[in-house]
Amino acid sequence: MFHPAMIYAHHRIETAPRRWREVAEELAAPSRREHLRGGGAALYGIWRSQIGRPRDELNAITVWPDGTAADRAEAAFLQNVPDVRSCASELMQPTLRPADPTPPRRQGNYAFRWFATPQTHWDEFLALCAEAWPGFEAAYDSQVIGLWRMTGGGTAPTDAATGAGLPGVRSLLLTRRPDLAMWERSKLPQGAAEQAVRDALSRRYDLCDWTVVSTATLLTAEDRQDSARWT
């Protein structure tokens, strides 16, 4: 299970024009990973925009000792990295997943879906996730990487990209599909079992006050690199 003395941080990073790759390579460099380990932290993953966000924006997730503030995590992670225009960081706690901070390693179509859910609906929201995920993963060769709940105290009081500043329980759902074709396929249920999965996910969708999704590919993947021009 997830160690209670650790916490995750999500970083939305805007780079200088056409410098997203160089920034990502610097953030993922062995020397920087060692720098993080020296502070008890670790890199979980770095993603580049595929659909729905600007070309020169990166998503990154890091893992830190509990008690680390979002501004300190951001400063330590981005220390001396050139070509970073801005960053919005938030701390978040895992819910049903991930059970431990083992990073994702396979390339694919990663969906970052943000939710703002009324507190009164949060328990049902979690129950619907637990109900739907096994069938979702089995039907679509897909994986739920994690569902994190934001803890507050981010470096950007409001953020239209992530819903920062909205009331209710804010959460980030990160899922992996093998490709965009499976993304489309997962929206079109075939048969009773897939329809049951879709019904649970649709109910979860209807419980929230706000949600938005964008897709990305994993720059820190170990199996293959994505070289397509998505944006």
CORZIUR-V981136 format. One record per residue. N is the residue number from 0. RES is the residue in three letters. SS is DSSP state (a for helix, b for strand, c for the rest). OMEGA is omega in radians with two decimals (999 if undefined). NEAR is the number of other ideal C-beta (glycine too) atoms within 12 Angstrom. Layout:
n:N res:RES ss:SS omega:OMEGA near:NEAR
n:N res:RES ss:SS omega:OMEGA near:NEAR
//
This chain:
n:0 res:MET ss:c omega:-3.14 near:12
n:1 res:PHE ss:c omega:-3.13 near:23
n:2 res:HIS ss:c omega:-3.06 near:20
n:3 res:PRO ss:c omega:3.14 near:12
n:4 res:ALA ss:c omega:3.13 near:15
n:5 res:MET ss:b omega:3.10 near:28
n:6 res:ILE ss:b omega:3.13 near:37
n:7 res:TYR ss:b omega:3.00 near:43
n:8 res:ALA ss:b omega:3.02 near:47
n:9 res:HIS ss:b omega:-3.13 near:49
n:10 res:HIS ss:b omega:3.01 near:47
n:11 res:ARG ss:b omega:-2.92 near:41
n:12 res:ILE ss:b omega:3.02 near:41
n:13 res:GLU ss:b omega:-3.14 near:28
n:14 res:THR ss:b omega:3.00 near:34
n:15 res:ALA ss:c omega:-3.11 near:20
n:16 res:PRO ss:c omega:3.07 near:15
n:17 res:ARG ss:c omega:-3.10 near:14
n:18 res:ARG ss:c omega:-3.12 near:24
n:19 res:TRP ss:a omega:-3.10 near:34
n:20 res:ARG ss:a omega:-3.13 near:24
n:21 res:GLU ss:a omega:3.10 near:22
n:22 res:VAL ss:a omega:3.14 near:35
n:23 res:ALA ss:a omega:3.14 near:37
n:24 res:GLU ss:a omega:3.10 near:23
n:25 res:GLU ss:a omega:-3.12 near:30
n:26 res:LEU ss:a omega:-3.11 near:43
n:27 res:ALA ss:c omega:-3.08 near:34
n:28 res:ALA ss:c omega:3.13 near:19
n:29 res:PRO ss:a omega:-3.13 near:13
n:30 res:SER ss:a omega:3.13 near:17
n:31 res:ARG ss:a omega:3.06 near:29
n:32 res:ARG ss:a omega:3.12 near:23
n:33 res:GLU ss:a omega:3.07 near:14
n:34 res:HIS ss:a omega:3.10 near:24
n:35 res:LEU ss:a omega:-3.13 near:30
n:36 res:ARG ss:a omega:3.11 near:18
n:37 res:GLY ss:a omega:3.09 near:14
n:38 res:GLY ss:c omega:3.13 near:22
n:39 res:GLY ss:c omega:-3.08 near:21
n:40 res:ALA ss:c omega:-3.14 near:33
n:41 res:ALA ss:b omega:3.02 near:33
n:42 res:LEU ss:b omega:3.10 near:37
n:43 res:TYR ss:b omega:3.12 near:39
n:44 res:GLY ss:b omega:3.05 near:41
n:45 res:ILE ss:b omega:-3.11 near:39
n:46 res:TRP ss:b omega:3.04 near:42
n:47 res:ARG ss:b omega:-3.06 near:43
n:48 res:SER ss:b omega:3.04 near:33
n:49 res:GLN ss:b omega:3.14 near:33
n:50 res:ILE ss:b omega:2.98 near:23
n:51 res:GLY ss:c omega:3.12 near:24
n:52 res:ARG ss:c omega:-3.10 near:31
n:53 res:PRO ss:c omega:3.13 near:25
n:54 res:ARG ss:c omega:-3.00 near:22
n:55 res:ASP ss:c omega:3.08 near:25
n:56 res:GLU ss:b omega:3.07 near:37
n:57 res:LEU ss:b omega:2.89 near:46
n:58 res:ASN ss:b omega:3.06 near:44
n:59 res:ALA ss:b omega:3.05 near:45
n:60 res:ILE ss:b omega:3.07 near:43
n:61 res:THR ss:b omega:-3.13 near:45
n:62 res:VAL ss:b omega:-2.99 near:39
n:63 res:TRP ss:b omega:2.98 near:38
n:64 res:PRO ss:b omega:3.12 near:26
n:65 res:ASP ss:c omega:-3.07 near:21
n:66 res:GLY ss:c omega:3.06 near:17
n:67 res:THR ss:c omega:3.09 near:28
n:68 res:ALA ss:c omega:-3.09 near:22
n:69 res:ALA ss:a omega:-3.11 near:33
n:70 res:ASP ss:a omega:3.10 near:22
n:71 res:ARG ss:a omega:3.10 near:23
n:72 res:ALA ss:a omega:-3.14 near:41
n:73 res:GLU ss:a omega:-3.11 near:33
n:74 res:ALA ss:a omega:-3.13 near:23
n:75 res:ALA ss:a omega:-3.11 near:31
n:76 res:PHE ss:a omega:-3.04 near:40
n:77 res:LEU ss:a omega:-3.08 near:35
n:78 res:GLN ss:c omega:3.05 near:21
n:79 res:ASN ss:c omega:3.07 near:16
n:80 res:VAL ss:c omega:-3.14 near:31
n:81 res:PRO ss:c omega:3.01 near:15
n:82 res:ASP ss:c omega:2.99 near:25
n:83 res:VAL ss:b omega:-3.12 near:31
n:84 res:ARG ss:b omega:-3.12 near:21
n:85 res:SER ss:b omega:3.10 near:23
n:86 res:CYS ss:b omega:3.01 near:36
n:87 res:ALA ss:b omega:-3.05 near:33
n:88 res:SER ss:b omega:3.08 near:39
n:89 res:GLU ss:b omega:3.02 near:42
n:90 res:LEU ss:b omega:-3.10 near:36
n:91 res:MET ss:b omega:3.13 near:40
n:92 res:GLN ss:b omega:3.08 near:32
n:93 res:PRO ss:b omega:3.06 near:35
n:94 res:THR ss:c omega:-3.14 near:32
n:95 res:LEU ss:c omega:3.10 near:27
n:96 res:ARG ss:c omega:-0.07 near:32
n:97 res:PRO ss:c omega:3.12 near:30
n:98 res:ALA ss:c omega:3.11 near:16
n:99 res:ASP ss:c omega:-3.04 near:17
n:100 res:PRO ss:c omega:3.02 near:32
n:101 res:THR ss:c omega:-3.02 near:17
n:102 res:PRO ss:c omega:3.01 near:29
n:103 res:PRO ss:c omega:-3.05 near:31
n:104 res:ARG ss:c omega:-3.07 near:18
n:105 res:ARG ss:c omega:3.06 near:25
n:106 res:GLN ss:c omega:3.10 near:27
n:107 res:GLY ss:c omega:3.10 near:33
n:108 res:ASN ss:b omega:-3.10 near:38
n:109 res:TYR ss:b omega:3.11 near:46
n:110 res:ALA ss:b omega:3.01 near:38
n:111 res:PHE ss:b omega:3.13 near:42
n:112 res:ARG ss:b omega:3.13 near:34
n:113 res:TRP ss:b omega:3.13 near:39
n:114 res:PHE ss:b omega:2.85 near:38
n:115 res:ALA ss:b omega:-3.00 near:30
n:116 res:THR ss:b omega:3.07 near:36
n:117 res:PRO ss:c omega:-3.13 near:20
n:118 res:GLN ss:a omega:-3.10 near:18
n:119 res:THR ss:a omega:-3.13 near:14
n:120 res:HIS ss:a omega:-2.98 near:23
n:121 res:TRP ss:a omega:-3.12 near:25
n:122 res:ASP ss:a omega:3.09 near:18
n:123 res:GLU ss:a omega:3.08 near:21
n:124 res:PHE ss:a omega:3.13 near:36
n:125 res:LEU ss:a omega:-3.13 near:26
n:126 res:ALA ss:a omega:3.12 near:18
n:127 res:LEU ss:a omega:3.06 near:32
n:128 res:CYS ss:a omega:-3.12 near:36
n:129 res:ALA ss:a omega:3.13 near:20
n:130 res:GLU ss:a omega:-2.99 near:21
n:131 res:ALA ss:a omega:-2.98 near:36
n:132 res:TRP ss:a omega:-3.13 near:29
n:133 res:PRO ss:a omega:3.12 near:20
n:134 res:GLY ss:a omega:3.09 near:27
n:135 res:PHE ss:a omega:-3.10 near:35
n:136 res:GLU ss:a omega:-3.12 near:22
n:137 res:ALA ss:a omega:-3.05 near:17
n:138 res:ALA ss:a omega:-2.92 near:27
n:139 res:TYR ss:a omega:-3.14 near:35
n:140 res:ASP ss:c omega:-3.02 near:20
n:141 res:SER ss:c omega:-3.12 near:31
n:142 res:GLN ss:b omega:2.96 near:29
n:143 res:VAL ss:b omega:-3.10 near:35
n:144 res:ILE ss:b omega:-3.13 near:38
n:145 res:GLY ss:b omega:2.98 near:38
n:146 res:LEU ss:b omega:-3.08 near:37
n:147 res:TRP ss:b omega:3.05 near:36
n:148 res:ARG ss:b omega:3.14 near:32
n:149 res:MET ss:b omega:-3.10 near:38
n:150 res:THR ss:c omega:-3.13 near:29
n:151 res:GLY ss:c omega:3.08 near:22
n:152 res:GLY ss:c omega:3.13 near:22
n:153 res:GLY ss:c omega:-3.12 near:31
n:154 res:THR ss:c omega:3.06 near:29
n:155 res:ALA ss:c omega:-3.10 near:27
n:156 res:PRO ss:c omega:3.08 near:15
n:157 res:THR ss:c omega:-3.14 near:16
n:158 res:ASP ss:b omega:-3.12 near:27
n:159 res:ALA ss:c omega:-3.11 near:18
n:160 res:ALA ss:c omega:-3.06 near:31
n:161 res:THR ss:c omega:-3.10 near:37
n:162 res:GLY ss:c omega:3.11 near:33
n:163 res:ALA ss:b omega:-3.11 near:31
n:164 res:GLY ss:c omega:3.12 near:21
n:165 res:LEU ss:c omega:3.11 near:26
n:166 res:PRO ss:c omega:3.11 near:18
n:167 res:GLY ss:c omega:3.11 near:25
n:168 res:VAL ss:b omega:3.10 near:33
n:169 res:ARG ss:b omega:-3.08 near:39
n:170 res:SER ss:b omega:3.09 near:41
n:171 res:LEU ss:b omega:3.05 near:46
n:172 res:LEU ss:b omega:-3.14 near:42
n:173 res:LEU ss:b omega:-3.14 near:40
n:174 res:THR ss:b omega:3.10 near:34
n:175 res:ARG ss:b omega:2.95 near:37
n:176 res:ARG ss:b omega:-3.11 near:33
n:177 res:PRO ss:c omega:-3.11 near:24
n:178 res:ASP ss:c omega:-3.12 near:24
n:179 res:LEU ss:a omega:3.09 near:23
n:180 res:ALA ss:a omega:3.11 near:16
n:181 res:MET ss:a omega:3.03 near:25
n:182 res:TRP ss:a omega:3.13 near:27
n:183 res:GLU ss:a omega:-3.13 near:14
n:184 res:ARG ss:a omega:-3.08 near:21
n:185 res:SER ss:a omega:3.11 near:32
n:186 res:LYS ss:c omega:-3.05 near:23
n:187 res:LEU ss:c omega:-3.05 near:16
n:188 res:PRO ss:c omega:3.09 near:22
n:189 res:GLN ss:c omega:3.13 near:15
n:190 res:GLY ss:a omega:-3.02 near:12
n:191 res:ALA ss:a omega:-3.10 near:12
n:192 res:ALA ss:a omega:3.13 near:18
n:193 res:GLU ss:a omega:3.10 near:22
n:194 res:GLN ss:a omega:3.10 near:17
n:195 res:ALA ss:a omega:3.07 near:22
n:196 res:VAL ss:a omega:-3.13 near:32
n:197 res:ARG ss:a omega:3.13 near:27
n:198 res:ASP ss:a omega:3.14 near:20
n:199 res:ALA ss:a omega:3.14 near:28
n:200 res:LEU ss:a omega:3.11 near:33
n:201 res:SER ss:a omega:3.10 near:18
n:202 res:ARG ss:a omega:3.10 near:20
n:203 res:ARG ss:a omega:3.12 near:32
n:204 res:TYR ss:a omega:-3.09 near:25
n:205 res:ASP ss:a omega:3.14 near:18
n:206 res:LEU ss:a omega:-3.03 near:29
n:207 res:CYS ss:b omega:3.07 near:34
n:208 res:ASP ss:b omega:-3.04 near:24
n:209 res:TRP ss:b omega:3.05 near:24
n:210 res:THR ss:b omega:3.08 near:28
n:211 res:VAL ss:b omega:-3.12 near:26
n:212 res:VAL ss:b omega:2.95 near:28
n:213 res:SER ss:b omega:-3.13 near:31
n:214 res:THR ss:b omega:-3.05 near:33
n:215 res:ALA ss:b omega:3.02 near:45
n:216 res:THR ss:b omega:-2.93 near:41
n:217 res:LEU ss:b omega:3.13 near:39
n:218 res:LEU ss:c omega:3.13 near:36
n:219 res:THR ss:c omega:3.09 near:35
n:220 res:ALA ss:c omega:-3.12 near:26
n:221 res:GLU ss:c omega:-3.08 near:14
n:222 res:ASP ss:c omega:3.14 near:15
n:223 res:ARG ss:c omega:3.10 near:17
n:224 res:GLN ss:c omega:3.09 near:18
n:225 res:ASP ss:c omega:-3.10 near:28
n:226 res:SER ss:c omega:-3.13 near:12
n:227 res:ALA ss:c omega:3.03 near:18
n:228 res:ARG ss:c omega:-3.03 near:12
n:229 res:TRP ss:c omega:-3.04 near:23
n:230 res:THR ss:c omega:999 near:19
//
